[in-house]
Every structure is written in structure tokens, then in C-alpha cells.
Amino acid sequence: MTRMSEGTLEVLAFRTGNQDFGVEVVSVREIRGWTPATPLPHAPDFLRGVINLRGIVLPIVDLAVRLGFPQSEPTARHAIIVTQLKEQIVGLLVDGVSDILTIELEKIQPTPDLASNLARSYVRGVIPIEGRMIGLLDLGAVLPSFNQHAA
């Protein structure tokens, strides 16, 4: 985990599939409003398509579908979180972004053993805060590798 300072983590909190999730702020490049994506043939169901982000072809992942929830019907309230993991840049379609939280590392609890293996691989911890439970996503597990078929 990347630490903002010793013992804390900065997390961008958002909502998708009627649940609260978060990603480390260091992996977020920007937050944009919803832009319709151009669909790609034979793409996985969680891939909404691509958009042009200042000359970069940006794949848009419907995070709700990727996490096993029903497909989002994007409105003006939806957001695209532009994330970067190593060299890979991917947009995550979410219902809305709520805030940036500074979390003490000891407050992050392990994902319950009763969760499925897939859920435990995507959610690396649970943060109980302000009366809600925020699932801390592991972007490395959530994001598919779109570069695997590059020549």
C-alpha cells in the first residue's frame, strides 16, 4: 500500500452498484464527467468502449459490471475516474465520486472470509468510516490487461 505519510493512506471514495468503494489517490490521474464511449466489437461485457482523451485512446470499464453488479445506465451524474497502473491508463465508469479520505492503516480491515475468492481478489480491505463500509479496490486485480495482444 502506498502511504501518504507514515501510517495513513489517501483514498478516493466513490459509489457504484449501490455500494461504496475506494482506490488509492496515487493511481488516479483525473476525474471526468461521463462521455459516451465508442463500442468495440467482441469486447468483454464490462468494457463500455473507448473515448479520446487528449489524443489517447482510453478504454472505459463499467466498474459495476466488472464487480458483478447490473450494468450502469450513465447519466450526467456519472463520472469516469481515469486511473493509471504502471503504463496502463483506464477509465472507470462509476455512479459518482464522493470524497478524498485520509485513512489510518490500522482502520483497514481484511475482506471477510465469507466473500467469494473473486470478491477477495478485487477488494483488498474494508474501511468502516462515517457509518458506511468502503471496499478498498485492488486496481491490479480489477483492471484487465488490454496490452496482452499487442504485437
Secondary structure, DSSP 8 states (H G I E B T S, - for coil): ---SSTTEEEEEEEEETTEEEEEEGGGEEEEEE----B--TT--TTEEEEEEETTEEEEEEEHHHHTTS------TT-EEEEEEETTEEEEEEESEEEEEEEEEGGG-B---TTS-HHHHHHEEEEEEETTEEEEEE-HHHHS--TTTT--
